[in-house]
């Protein structure tokens, strides 16, 4: 599976205290139409953040249900691409 890492703040390994993993899904219906959502001023594939103790496949099924109402069967998807964002969370005061 291909993985892409984003480190916009040029953090060093010791600075990274949060890794955000997101899933996106390419949904194609029987008419060969692709489902896209509109958010953040652009069209996007549906998806979202991986929650704690959740697999990529579980996250994908949950996000699709939350964003589209579509219930995917576990055998209907195969993760093939992972995007991770390196971040530094500021401590709460």
N, C-alpha and C positions, 0 to 999 in steps of 0.2 A: 504494500500500500504506500502510495506517495505521501510524504509529509512536507508541509511548508511552514516555516517559522517566521513570524514577524517580530521585530525588535525595534520599533520606531524610535524609542528613546535611547538607543545605543547603550543599553544596560550591560554591565559586566555580569558574569555568572554569580558573583557574590551579591549583586544588587537585586537580582530577580527573586521575588518572593511570591509571585503569582503567575501561573500559566493558565491562560484561558483557552480552552479547546472548544471549537464550534463545529457543528455539523450542518451541512446543506444537502438538499436532495434534488435530484433531477427526476421530476415526475412527468411521464409521457402517457397520454391517454390513448384509447383505441383509434382515435382520429389523427394520431401522430402530432397532437398539440402539446406544447410544453407549458406547465403551470409555473407562473411567476407571480410574486407579490410585489407591491410597491411600498417602499419604506426608505427613509433617509434620502429622499429626493431621487431615488433610482429604483429600477426594477431589479429584483433579486430572486434567487431560488429560496424556497422556504427552508427554515432551519433555525438553529439557535445554540445556546451554550450547553455544554455537557455539565450535568449536575454531579455532586459528590456520589461516589460508588455506583455510577451509571456507566454501562458500556456504550460504545459508539452506536451500536445497533439499537439499544434501548432508547437512547437519546433521540435518534432519528425517528423512531416510531412515535415517541411522545411529542416531539416538536411538530410533526406532520398532523397529529391529532389536534394539538392546541391551535395551530395556525390555519388549518384547512377543514378540520372536522373529518378528514379521511382516516379510516382505520386500516392500517397496513398489517398484513399477516407477517409473521416473523420470517417466512421463507421468501418474501417478496422484495427483499433489499439486500444489497451487498455494499458495505463501505469500501471505497476505493481511493479516497483522498482525505487527508487530515490537515487542518489549519490550526496552528497554535500561536497565540499572542503572548509574548513575554512582557510582564508588567511589574511595576513596583508599587504596591499599595502603601499609602501613607497611613501611619498609625492613627487611630482615633484619639482625640484629646480627652 
